[in-house]
């Protein structure tokens, strides 16, 4: 059975975006831009379930 690395690449991309938005959120909080902080936090909350769904559908642990 051929292995597909597309779900792994998608998962890495989403998790990398999580890191970027977390850094952006901390930076905006430090400079007291609270609206941008909340927006980055919401994007982080949206990205995490997407990463979880990619993991559940694409990456088979039992192979």
MDAnalysis code that builds the backbone (N, CA, C; Angstrom):
import MDAnalysis as mda
import numpy as np

u = mda.Universe.empty(189, n_residues=63, atom_resindex=np.repeat(np.arange(63), 3), trajectory=True)
u.add_TopologyAttr("name", ["N", "CA", "C"] * 63)
u.add_TopologyAttr("resid", np.arange(1, 64))
u.add_TopologyAttr("resname", ["UNK", "UNK", "UNK", "UNK", "UNK", "UNK", "UNK", "UNK", "UNK", "UNK", "UNK", "UNK", "UNK", "UNK", "UNK", "UNK", "UNK", "UNK", "UNK", "UNK", "UNK", "UNK", "UNK", "UNK", "UNK", "UNK", "UNK", "UNK", "UNK", "UNK", "UNK", "UNK", "UNK", "UNK", "UNK", "UNK", "UNK", "UNK", "UNK", "UNK", "UNK", "UNK", "UNK", "UNK", "UNK", "UNK", "UNK", "UNK", "UNK", "UNK", "UNK", "UNK", "UNK", "UNK", "UNK", "UNK", "UNK", "UNK", "UNK", "UNK", "UNK", "UNK", "UNK"])
u.atoms.positions = np.array([
    [0.841, -1.178, 0.000],
    [0.000, 0.000, 0.000],
    [0.890, 1.245, 0.000],
    [0.623, 2.165, -0.928],
    [1.428, 3.385, -1.013],
    [1.050, 4.351, 0.092],
    [2.056, 4.975, 0.610],
    [1.861, 5.944, 1.664],
    [1.709, 7.339, 1.067],
    [0.788, 8.121, 1.581],
    [0.572, 9.481, 1.092],
    [1.111, 10.471, 2.122],
    [1.936, 11.375, 1.647],
    [2.522, 12.367, 2.539],
    [1.789, 13.702, 2.483],
    [0.719, 13.778, 1.717],
    [-0.054, 15.020, 1.613],
    [-0.698, 15.386, 2.948],
    [-1.343, 14.448, 3.662],
    [-1.908, 14.828, 4.964],
    [-0.844, 15.287, 5.968],
    [0.321, 14.682, 5.894],
    [1.398, 15.085, 6.799],
    [1.848, 16.506, 6.477],
    [1.959, 16.824, 5.198],
    [2.344, 18.178, 4.797],
    [1.267, 19.187, 5.203],
    [-0.001, 18.822, 5.046],
    [-1.080, 19.711, 5.476],
    [-1.056, 19.926, 6.984],
    [-0.816, 18.868, 7.712],
    [-0.751, 18.972, 9.166],
    [0.405, 19.859, 9.604],
    [1.549, 19.692, 8.972],
    [2.695, 20.542, 9.291],
    [2.416, 22.006, 8.965],
    [1.723, 22.244, 7.869],
    [1.380, 23.617, 7.489],
    [0.445, 24.253, 8.505],
    [-0.572, 23.523, 8.917],
    [-1.526, 24.072, 9.886],
    [-0.846, 24.312, 11.229],
    [-0.016, 23.404, 11.663],
    [0.674, 23.592, 12.936],
    [1.692, 24.733, 12.866],
    [2.317, 24.918, 11.715],
    [3.211, 26.055, 11.526],
    [2.431, 27.370, 11.598],
    [1.234, 27.384, 11.014],
    [0.382, 28.574, 11.114],
    [-0.033, 28.835, 12.558],
    [-0.256, 27.777, 13.329],
    [-0.547, 27.937, 14.754],
    [0.596, 28.643, 15.467],
    [1.819, 28.252, 15.171],
    [2.983, 28.885, 15.791],
    [3.073, 30.351, 15.395],
    [2.851, 30.638, 14.123],
    [2.930, 32.016, 13.639],
    [1.875, 32.889, 14.326],
    [0.640, 32.415, 14.397],
    [-0.415, 33.225, 15.002],
    [-0.251, 33.351, 16.510],
    [0.348, 32.358, 17.155],
    [0.626, 32.478, 18.585],
    [1.675, 33.549, 18.830],
    [2.734, 33.544, 18.020],
    [3.759, 34.585, 18.148],
    [3.172, 35.969, 17.891],
    [2.316, 36.067, 16.873],
    [1.673, 37.338, 16.539],
    [0.778, 37.797, 17.691],
    [0.071, 36.865, 18.312],
    [-0.817, 37.192, 19.419],
    [-0.028, 37.736, 20.608],
    [1.077, 37.099, 20.944],
    [1.909, 37.559, 22.054],
    [2.493, 38.937, 21.752],
    [2.931, 39.122, 20.521],
    [3.500, 40.405, 20.119],
    [2.452, 41.514, 20.214],
    [1.259, 41.268, 19.743],
    [0.212, 42.284, 19.776],
    [-0.245, 42.571, 21.207],
    [-0.254, 41.555, 22.049],
    [-0.623, 41.762, 23.451],
    [0.418, 42.620, 24.154],
    [1.691, 42.387, 23.851],
    [2.766, 43.161, 24.473],
    [2.643, 44.638, 24.124],
    [2.265, 44.950, 22.892],
    [2.120, 46.337, 22.469],
    [0.697, 46.868, 22.654],
    [-0.115, 46.136, 23.409],
    [-1.454, 46.550, 23.820],
    [-2.410, 46.794, 22.649],
    [-2.288, 45.984, 21.619],
    [-3.255, 45.992, 20.520],
    [-4.208, 44.816, 20.748],
    [-5.185, 45.050, 21.608],
    [-6.012, 43.951, 22.097],
    [-6.965, 43.401, 21.045],
    [-7.395, 44.227, 20.118],
    [-8.277, 43.729, 19.059],
    [-7.542, 42.711, 18.191],
    [-6.312, 43.021, 17.814],
    [-5.512, 42.082, 17.021],
    [-5.191, 40.826, 17.822],
    [-5.017, 40.981, 19.137],
    [-4.757, 39.828, 19.999],
    [-5.939, 38.865, 19.976],
    [-7.137, 39.398, 20.076],
    [-8.335, 38.553, 20.076],
    [-8.526, 37.889, 18.719],
    [-8.253, 38.609, 17.644],
    [-8.383, 38.032, 16.304],
    [-7.410, 36.870, 16.124],
    [-6.164, 37.051, 16.555],
    [-5.168, 35.979, 16.436],
    [-5.549, 34.783, 17.303],
    [-6.124, 35.030, 18.468],
    [-6.551, 33.929, 19.335],
    [-7.692, 33.143, 18.694],
    [-8.623, 33.847, 18.058],
    [-9.734, 33.161, 17.385],
    [-9.223, 32.327, 16.212],
    [-8.266, 32.873, 15.461],
    [-7.688, 32.107, 14.345],
    [-7.001, 30.851, 14.881],
    [-6.310, 30.982, 16.011],
    [-5.679, 29.810, 16.633],
    [-6.719, 28.778, 17.044],
    [-7.828, 29.237, 17.590],
    [-8.883, 28.309, 18.000],
    [-9.535, 27.625, 16.805],
    [-9.549, 28.279, 15.670],
    [-10.100, 27.670, 14.453],
    [-9.116, 26.675, 13.843],
    [-7.829, 26.994, 13.895],
    [-6.820, 26.136, 13.270],
    [-6.621, 24.814, 14.013],
    [-6.789, 24.814, 15.322],
    [-6.533, 23.584, 16.068],
    [-7.485, 22.449, 15.686],
    [-8.802, 22.674, 15.605],
    [-9.675, 21.568, 15.164],
    [-9.410, 21.134, 13.726],
    [-8.983, 22.071, 12.880],
    [-8.638, 21.698, 11.509],
    [-7.457, 20.728, 11.514],
    [-6.462, 21.021, 12.338],
    [-5.311, 20.117, 12.449],
    [-5.739, 18.757, 12.998],
    [-6.648, 18.765, 13.941],
    [-7.127, 17.508, 14.512],
    [-7.871, 16.673, 13.470],
    [-8.696, 17.329, 12.647],
    [-9.418, 16.612, 11.592],
    [-8.465, 16.053, 10.543],
    [-7.453, 16.817, 10.172],
    [-6.461, 16.316, 9.212],
    [-5.750, 15.101, 9.786],
    [-5.421, 15.155, 11.056],
    [-4.743, 14.038, 11.711],
    [-5.626, 12.786, 11.720],
    [-6.892, 12.970, 12.077],
    [-7.799, 11.820, 12.173],
    [-8.072, 11.192, 10.800],
    [-8.218, 12.023, 9.766],
    [-8.558, 11.481, 8.440],
    [-7.351, 10.971, 7.680],
    [-6.219, 11.653, 7.778],
    [-5.121, 11.351, 6.881],
    [-3.998, 10.526, 7.439],
    [-3.676, 10.702, 8.680],
    [-2.515, 10.029, 9.255],
    [-3.000, 8.801, 10.014],
    [-2.755, 7.632, 9.443],
    [-3.155, 6.387, 10.096],
    [-2.050, 5.920, 11.015],
    [-2.385, 5.802, 12.293],
    [-1.398, 5.368, 13.286],
    [-1.227, 3.855, 13.236],
    [-2.218, 3.119, 12.793],
    [-2.207, 1.659, 12.830],
    [-1.515, 1.008, 11.632],
    [-0.946, 1.788, 10.727],
    [-0.298, 1.200, 9.541],
    [1.019, 0.550, 9.884],
])
